[in-house]
Amino acid sequence: MLLKGDWIARHENCAIIGPTGIGKSWLACAIGRIRCLAGTPCRRLSARKRSAA
């Protein structure tokens, strides 16, 4: 479901949460890469950067 990108077309966000070291950043980068290769522009923001914005 995440890789298909329907949630992007609906202008929804994706929050990946969990404890340290389980691969949240890796998963976010993998999803972003797949969507970029499909022609969908994307960006990834950490919670720390979002709270400062």
CNS distance restraints for C-alpha pairs under 8 A (distance, minus, plus):
assign (resid   1 and name CA) (resid   5 and name CA) 6.95 0.50 0.50
assign (resid   1 and name CA) (resid   6 and name CA) 7.42 0.50 0.50
assign (resid   2 and name CA) (resid   6 and name CA) 7.63 0.50 0.50
assign (resid   2 and name CA) (resid   7 and name CA) 7.36 0.50 0.50
assign (resid   2 and name CA) (resid  31 and name CA) 7.35 0.50 0.50
assign (resid   3 and name CA) (resid  31 and name CA) 6.15 0.50 0.50
assign (resid   3 and name CA) (resid  34 and name CA) 7.15 0.50 0.50
assign (resid   3 and name CA) (resid  35 and name CA) 7.25 0.50 0.50
assign (resid   5 and name CA) (resid   9 and name CA) 6.72 0.50 0.50
assign (resid   5 and name CA) (resid  35 and name CA) 7.27 0.50 0.50
assign (resid   6 and name CA) (resid  10 and name CA) 6.47 0.50 0.50
assign (resid   7 and name CA) (resid  11 and name CA) 6.36 0.50 0.50
assign (resid   7 and name CA) (resid  12 and name CA) 5.27 0.50 0.50
assign (resid   7 and name CA) (resid  13 and name CA) 7.26 0.50 0.50
assign (resid   8 and name CA) (resid  12 and name CA) 5.71 0.50 0.50
assign (resid   8 and name CA) (resid  13 and name CA) 7.28 0.50 0.50
assign (resid  16 and name CA) (resid  24 and name CA) 6.09 0.50 0.50
assign (resid  16 and name CA) (resid  28 and name CA) 7.55 0.50 0.50
assign (resid  17 and name CA) (resid  24 and name CA) 6.92 0.50 0.50
assign (resid  18 and name CA) (resid  22 and name CA) 7.23 0.50 0.50
assign (resid  18 and name CA) (resid  24 and name CA) 7.30 0.50 0.50
assign (resid  23 and name CA) (resid  27 and name CA) 6.05 0.50 0.50
assign (resid  24 and name CA) (resid  28 and name CA) 6.20 0.50 0.50
assign (resid  25 and name CA) (resid  29 and name CA) 6.12 0.50 0.50
assign (resid  26 and name CA) (resid  30 and name CA) 6.10 0.50 0.50
assign (resid  27 and name CA) (resid  31 and name CA) 6.15 0.50 0.50
assign (resid  28 and name CA) (resid  32 and name CA) 6.10 0.50 0.50
assign (resid  28 and name CA) (resid  44 and name CA) 7.16 0.50 0.50
assign (resid  29 and name CA) (resid  33 and name CA) 6.00 0.50 0.50
assign (resid  29 and name CA) (resid  44 and name CA) 7.59 0.50 0.50
assign (resid  30 and name CA) (resid  34 and name CA) 6.24 0.50 0.50
assign (resid  31 and name CA) (resid  35 and name CA) 6.19 0.50 0.50
assign (resid  32 and name CA) (resid  36 and name CA) 6.02 0.50 0.50
assign (resid  32 and name CA) (resid  42 and name CA) 6.16 0.50 0.50
assign (resid  32 and name CA) (resid  43 and name CA) 7.19 0.50 0.50
assign (resid  32 and name CA) (resid  44 and name CA) 7.59 0.50 0.50
assign (resid  33 and name CA) (resid  37 and name CA) 6.13 0.50 0.50
assign (resid  34 and name CA) (resid  38 and name CA) 6.31 0.50 0.50
assign (resid  35 and name CA) (resid  39 and name CA) 6.40 0.50 0.50
assign (resid  35 and name CA) (resid  40 and name CA) 5.25 0.50 0.50
assign (resid  35 and name CA) (resid  41 and name CA) 7.26 0.50 0.50
assign (resid  35 and name CA) (resid  42 and name CA) 7.35 0.50 0.50
assign (resid  36 and name CA) (resid  40 and name CA) 4.94 0.50 0.50
assign (resid  36 and name CA) (resid  41 and name CA) 5.64 0.50 0.50
assign (resid  36 and name CA) (resid  42 and name CA) 6.70 0.50 0.50
assign (resid  45 and name CA) (resid  49 and name CA) 6.20 0.50 0.50
assign (resid  45 and name CA) (resid  50 and name CA) 6.32 0.50 0.50
assign (resid  46 and name CA) (resid  50 and name CA) 6.23 0.50 0.50
assign (resid  47 and name CA) (resid  51 and name CA) 6.12 0.50 0.50
assign (resid  48 and name CA) (resid  52 and name CA) 6.49 0.50 0.50
assign (resid  49 and name CA) (resid  53 and name CA) 6.38 0.50 0.50
